[in-house]
């Protein structure tokens, strides 16, 4: 059973930064297109950023150059560096494979951005 453990969330003021980390166990992430997702209060879960096995990166339009996704295949980790955070970024953040839409999720990590 693959386990996904997200960490690094917290409370930060608008304009601040956070670095989220995702530890994957039970499977290697090598060769897997990985992604970060988020679920804002009262909203559907949405894709935020993704990184291919070849380290090509893609971001949702709302990221606007503020986030950077990275991966370490040797450690089976996927990170999300977030800067210039906005109150609208307040959400629970999850990592997972990119496609198909995952059916099994970790606990996520809460990010709260105060104005």
C-alpha positions as CSV (number, residue, x, y, z in Angstrom):
1,X,0.0,0.0,0.0
2,X,1.4,3.4,-1.0
3,X,1.6,5.9,1.7
4,X,1.8,9.6,1.2
5,X,2.8,11.9,4.1
6,X,2.7,15.6,3.5
7,X,4.3,18.1,5.9
8,X,5.5,21.7,6.1
9,X,2.2,23.5,6.3
10,X,1.5,26.2,8.8
11,X,0.2,29.7,9.4
12,X,2.0,32.4,7.5
13,X,1.3,36.1,6.7
14,X,0.4,37.2,3.2
15,X,3.6,37.6,1.2
16,X,5.4,34.9,3.1
17,X,6.8,31.5,2.1
18,X,6.5,27.9,3.0
19,X,8.1,24.7,1.7
20,X,5.9,21.6,1.7
21,X,7.4,18.1,1.5
22,X,5.9,14.8,0.6
23,X,7.3,11.5,1.6
24,X,6.2,8.5,-0.4
25,X,6.6,5.0,0.9
26,X,5.5,1.6,-0.4
27,X,6.5,2.5,-3.9
28,X,9.1,4.4,-5.7
29,X,8.2,7.7,-7.5
30,X,10.7,7.1,-10.2
31,X,9.0,7.1,-13.6
32,X,5.8,8.5,-12.1
33,X,4.4,11.9,-12.9
34,X,3.8,13.5,-9.5
35,X,1.7,16.5,-8.5
36,X,0.6,18.7,-5.7
37,X,-3.1,19.4,-5.2
38,X,-5.0,21.5,-2.8
39,X,-8.5,21.8,-1.4
40,X,-9.6,25.2,-0.3
41,X,-12.5,25.6,2.2
42,X,-15.8,24.8,0.5
43,X,-14.1,24.0,-2.8
44,X,-13.3,21.0,-4.9
45,X,-9.8,19.6,-4.8
46,X,-7.7,21.1,-7.5
47,X,-4.4,20.5,-9.2
48,X,-1.6,23.0,-8.3
49,X,1.6,21.8,-9.9
50,X,3.1,18.7,-11.5
51,X,6.5,17.3,-12.3
52,X,7.1,14.6,-14.9
53,X,9.5,11.8,-14.5
54,X,11.9,13.8,-16.7
55,X,11.5,16.8,-14.3
56,X,9.4,18.9,-16.7
57,X,7.2,21.1,-14.5
58,X,3.7,22.6,-15.1
59,X,1.7,24.9,-13.0
60,X,-2.0,25.9,-12.6
61,X,-2.7,29.4,-13.9
62,X,-3.3,30.8,-10.4
63,X,0.3,29.9,-9.4
64,X,1.6,32.8,-11.5
65,X,5.3,32.0,-10.9
66,X,5.0,31.9,-7.1
67,X,5.5,28.1,-6.6
68,X,8.2,25.6,-7.6
69,X,7.8,21.9,-7.6
70,X,10.8,19.5,-7.3
71,X,11.4,15.8,-6.8
72,X,14.1,13.6,-5.4
73,X,13.7,10.1,-6.8
74,X,16.4,8.7,-4.6
75,X,14.5,9.8,-1.5
76,X,11.0,9.3,-3.0
77,X,10.1,12.9,-2.0
78,X,8.3,15.7,-3.8
79,X,8.5,19.3,-2.6
80,X,6.6,22.4,-3.2
81,X,8.3,25.7,-2.5
82,X,5.6,28.4,-2.2
83,X,6.4,32.1,-2.0
84,X,4.3,35.3,-2.2
85,X,1.5,33.5,-0.5
86,X,-2.0,35.0,-0.6
87,X,-5.0,34.4,1.6
88,X,-6.6,32.6,-1.3
89,X,-3.9,30.0,-1.0
90,X,-5.3,28.8,2.3
91,X,-6.1,25.1,1.8
92,X,-5.1,21.6,2.7
93,X,-2.3,20.6,0.3
94,X,-1.8,17.0,-0.9
95,X,0.7,15.3,-3.1
96,X,0.0,12.3,-5.3
97,X,0.5,10.9,-8.8
98,X,-0.8,13.2,-11.5
99,X,-2.8,10.9,-13.7
100,X,-5.3,9.2,-13.5
101,X,-7.0,11.2,-10.8
102,X,-6.0,9.4,-7.6
103,X,-8.4,7.5,-5.4
104,X,-6.2,7.2,-2.4
105,X,-4.9,10.3,-0.6
106,X,-2.7,11.1,2.4
107,X,-3.8,13.4,5.2
108,X,-2.5,16.5,3.6
109,X,-0.9,19.5,5.3
110,X,-2.8,22.6,6.2
111,X,-1.6,26.0,4.9
112,X,-3.2,29.1,6.3
113,X,-2.3,32.5,5.0
114,X,-3.5,35.5,7.0
115,X,-4.1,38.9,5.5
